[in-house]
Amino acid sequence: MDAGKQGLITVIVSSVLAVASFVAYWFQKSEPVVSRLDAGPVRCLIELKNYNDTSAVLITGFNYHLLKEFASDRDIDVTISLSDKFQSGLDSLKHGNVDILVLPFNDSKGLDSVLVSHPVDSQTVWVFRGDWKHELSEVNHWIRQVHRRDNFNRTRASFMKVYSPFRSRPREMLSPYDSLIRQYADSIGWDWRMMAAVIYQESHFHIEAQSHRGARGLMQMMPSTADTFGAGDLLDPEESIRAGAKYLEKLSYRYNRLAANRLERDKFVLAAYNAGGGRIRDCIIFARSMGIEPKEWNDIVSIIPHMQDSSTVAAVPEVKLGTFKGVETINYVNRVLALYNEFCRIAPKERK
């Protein structure tokens, strides 16, 4: 083969290989990138410890709401939890135990080896592992879309614009959870504003609220009690409200025949919600031992001072839980009723 033909063949072969390589490159580039956000339940951790006890705004609730909205928009499952005081959210993220970490905006400055989203609001960002660039791009795109939605500012305001019930003018909403409260209050025949008063007294509408005794969520139920009423995740506003409503319904049934009227029944229910059904049972038994048939809550209030004396209580063996100071419970009932009256003033119309 002469040199000319050999050179031509070499050029042709080289050209074919170059075209093949170019085509392979573009095919590879055009293959869709599989997002790890769609691979299974996305594990989310909210670490806003600096806000939980000091901020009046419902910052944890707002991020919980947005994470759920993100999951709904993508048709994926998410698990959402709160970091505890012994847990480092960044370590959990870097070790692959968390997929999305919610941090205060200021705490995200200067972080290395991680990726930080656009601000979700003025106070928080979502953080990802360093190799999740594609997923970060998807989330940033979603955040921009959400900020442009017609209802975003209204929804954000429901979490961020707090108020004092005793100084507020009439308003359209009592909380971001009004629709849930109305739904489950209606299911048990309660005025939704009374249930809202219970929730405000218990948690001020903070889903992350937790007492030193271990009560959690909007309605501050003990996990064991909540589990009895079907709530496995008290961080979830709907589970917390649904379980709390079922508990209130059970207590309402208990005092329906005892109380003189519906309002008096509700007072007994509130007292039992605070002190426990066993304590109020003791109070009723003790009142009867004194010749009082308690039809009104004030009948119980009148005998509570006598229940502070151990010898007096010991004389009634049917009283199982011993002495009872009762001051906290009396104040609790008064406080919830005062809140209820204010909520009726602030939101005077029943909205369906």
Disulfide bonds with the S-S distance in Angstrom:
none
